[in-house]
Amino acid sequence: MRVSAIIETKPVGGPVQDDFLNAVAELKVQLTPLQLLNRLQAIEKKLGRVRTVHWGPRTMDLDILLFGSRQIKNKRLIIPHPRMQERPFVMGPLIQLLR
């Protein structure tokens, strides 16, 4: 439905790596949160993401920050995203969409 501006930021935590490009998108889906997670992970894989180093370099990282007003906590998914408020590279683009 809408996409924030793209911002470039330094990596937080993890090994030394290149800067990241960050943005937030608002989607309208007819999927459950876990179905959406599966789709996002399939997109990451198709774009060449390989999960080898935790917080390491990656071609793409797609996260679900919010899902309406739902709260979910299980082994695969926590919504709202548990650390989004600690990350300016998430909150900056998100605030653009909340205005």
Helices and strands as residue ranges (DSSP letters): E 2-3, E 7-9, E 20-22, E 25-26, H 33-46, E 72-73, E 78-79, G 84-86, H 88-98
